[in-house]
Amino acid sequence: MDRLQGRRAIITGGGSGMGRASALRFAAEGAKVVVAGRTEATLRETVVQVQAAGGVADLFVADATVESDVAALVAFCLTRFGGLEVFFANAGNTDSVVPFFDQTPDTWERMYRDNVISAFLACKHAGKHMAAQGRGSIILNSSTGSLRANGGTQAYGAAKAAVNHLAMTAANALAGTGVRVNAILPGLTETGLTQGMFDWARSKGIEGKLGALTPMQRSGTVQDMAGVTAFLASDDSAYVDGQLIAVDGGISSTHPAGRFKL
Ligand SMILES: NC(=O)c1ccc[n+]([C@@H]2O[C@H](COP(=O)([O-])OP(=O)(O)OC[C@H]3O[C@@H](n4cnc5c(N)ncnc54)[C@H](O)[C@@H]3O)[C@@H](O)[C@H]2O)c1
């Protein structure tokens, strides 16, 4: 498929997990990709993998929560590849599980900064350029933890709920400009963020229980996410705007009451 031929894309948090998988997928569909993040070595590995698969990519070291870094990242992509049509604001973090009464404002502020401010800066700086050129697609990475309790910690869930609202409000702020803003809401997926959980489940021999409550009866893969981000990056989603798209095997459609067998 060459749905992204001629497109230039930025992916934050592109040195691992869903960001790397989307970089590989975007490049495979024809986009030139800038992967951004705080650690050059992991970004370099993504670039090497994209190039090994015949794609085009470069890297830019940036903290997605620092405004001057995000502005410089957008400027880098414009100079390096001559344009910017897609921005996947994927960078995000979760916190470790801390009992509710032991949590501090610091935890909550950190979750807000890492997940919401990073998404806002992407909308602001990519949106400004894209609005001027009259087209573009911005994709935010939220979580099914934003919809229901227990898909992450309280601070993480609340922050991702703010990301959902940003997807809707930014889409409306950019109304009439040709720029679309949507969010994907991944379900549990094995990445660096969740590695501890998967390792623990494997050590107990209960790996199969992870994702078992989803109608698909499995956890997600980074390729599951990349399929949807590539769709949102492409014109196949030309009439999709301001949407929250759960990519979660159906878990957000269910009620935790068990399952009636056919
Ligand atoms: N893995 C899951 O089950 C899951 C579920 C729902 C949502 N998500 C979301 O998916 C996104 C990607 O996470 P992942 O699961 O691929 O894990 P990951 O840890 O592999 O990827 C997150 C990436 O973001 C980078 N990052 C974090 N803060 C950054 C910052 N301030 N500036 C630049 N880079 C930064 C990290 O270095 C890392 O490369 C996150 O936003 C996460 O909240 C993950």
The ligand as an SDF file (V2000), in Angstrom:
LIG
                    3D

 44 48  0  0  0  0  0  0  0  0999 V2000
    1.0860   -0.1030   26.1630 N   0  0  0  0  0  0  0  0  0  0  0  0
   -0.1930    0.0400   26.4820 C   0  0  0  0  0  0  0  0  0  0  0  0
   -0.8560   -0.9160   26.9460 O   0  0  0  0  0  0  0  0  0  0  0  0
   -0.8600    1.3670   26.2610 C   0  0  0  0  0  0  0  0  0  0  0  0
   -2.2570    1.4200   26.4220 C   0  0  0  0  0  0  0  0  0  0  0  0
   -2.9020    2.6370   26.2270 C   0  0  0  0  0  0  0  0  0  0  0  0
   -2.1790    3.7450   25.8340 C   0  0  0  0  0  0  0  0  0  0  0  0
   -0.8270    3.6660   25.6740 N   0  0  0  0  0  0  0  0  0  0  0  0
   -0.1230    4.8860   25.2510 C   0  0  0  0  0  0  0  0  0  0  0  0
    0.6590    4.6180   24.1210 O   0  0  0  0  0  0  0  0  0  0  0  0
    1.7050    5.5910   24.0220 C   0  0  0  0  0  0  0  0  0  0  0  0
    2.9880    4.8980   23.6440 C   0  0  0  0  0  0  0  0  0  0  0  0
    3.4000    4.0530   24.7140 O   0  0  0  0  0  0  0  0  0  0  0  0
    3.9410    2.5800   24.4970 P   0  0  0  0  0  0  0  0  0  0  0  0
    2.9480    1.6640   25.1040 O   0  0  0  0  0  0  0  0  0  0  0  0
    4.3580    2.3660   23.0860 O   0  0  0  0  0  0  0  0  0  0  0  0
    5.1710    2.5550   25.5130 O   0  0  0  0  0  0  0  0  0  0  0  0
    6.6960    2.9450   25.2940 P   0  0  0  0  0  0  0  0  0  0  0  0
    7.2300    3.1730   26.6510 O   0  0  0  0  0  0  0  0  0  0  0  0
    7.3660    1.9500   24.4310 O   0  0  0  0  0  0  0  0  0  0  0  0
    6.6210    4.2960   24.4750 O   0  0  0  0  0  0  0  0  0  0  0  0
    6.5010    5.5700   25.0430 C   0  0  0  0  0  0  0  0  0  0  0  0
    7.5720    6.4160   24.3910 C   0  0  0  0  0  0  0  0  0  0  0  0
    7.3630    7.7890   24.7140 O   0  0  0  0  0  0  0  0  0  0  0  0
    8.6190    8.3470   25.0510 C   0  0  0  0  0  0  0  0  0  0  0  0
    8.3970    9.5280   25.8650 N   0  0  0  0  0  0  0  0  0  0  0  0
    7.7810    9.6050   27.0560 C   0  0  0  0  0  0  0  0  0  0  0  0
    7.7570   10.8680   27.4930 N   0  0  0  0  0  0  0  0  0  0  0  0
    8.3820   11.6020   26.5420 C   0  0  0  0  0  0  0  0  0  0  0  0
    8.6790   12.9730   26.3980 C   0  0  0  0  0  0  0  0  0  0  0  0
    8.3390   13.8680   27.3420 N   0  0  0  0  0  0  0  0  0  0  0  0
    9.3000   13.3980   25.2880 N   0  0  0  0  0  0  0  0  0  0  0  0
    9.6570   12.5210   24.3260 C   0  0  0  0  0  0  0  0  0  0  0  0
    9.4060   11.2110   24.3950 N   0  0  0  0  0  0  0  0  0  0  0  0
    8.7890   10.7650   25.5030 C   0  0  0  0  0  0  0  0  0  0  0  0
    9.3450    7.2340   25.7830 C   0  0  0  0  0  0  0  0  0  0  0  0
   10.7410    7.4500   25.8460 O   0  0  0  0  0  0  0  0  0  0  0  0
    8.9620    6.0500   24.9020 C   0  0  0  0  0  0  0  0  0  0  0  0
    9.8360    5.9300   23.7880 O   0  0  0  0  0  0  0  0  0  0  0  0
    1.7210    6.3220   25.3630 C   0  0  0  0  0  0  0  0  0  0  0  0
    1.1330    7.5930   25.2230 O   0  0  0  0  0  0  0  0  0  0  0  0
    0.8610    5.4360   26.2480 C   0  0  0  0  0  0  0  0  0  0  0  0
    0.2430    6.1410   27.2900 O   0  0  0  0  0  0  0  0  0  0  0  0
   -0.1540    2.5130   25.8830 C   0  0  0  0  0  0  0  0  0  0  0  0
  1  2  1  0
  2  3  2  0
  2  4  1  0
  4  5  1  0
  4 44  2  0
  5  6  2  0
  6  7  1  0
  7  8  2  0
  8  9  1  0
  8 44  1  0
  9 10  1  0
  9 42  1  0
 10 11  1  0
 11 12  1  0
 11 40  1  0
 12 13  1  0
 13 14  1  0
 14 15  2  0
 14 16  1  0
 14 17  1  0
 17 18  1  0
 18 19  2  0
 18 20  1  0
 18 21  1  0
 21 22  1  0
 22 23  1  0
 23 24  1  0
 23 38  1  0
 24 25  1  0
 25 26  1  0
 25 36  1  0
 26 27  1  0
 26 35  1  0
 27 28  2  0
 28 29  1  0
 29 30  1  0
 29 35  2  0
 30 31  1  0
 30 32  2  0
 32 33  1  0
 33 34  2  0
 34 35  1  0
 36 37  1  0
 36 38  1  0
 38 39  1  0
 40 41  1  0
 40 42  1  0
 42 43  1  0
M  CHG  2   8   1  16  -1
M  END
$$$$
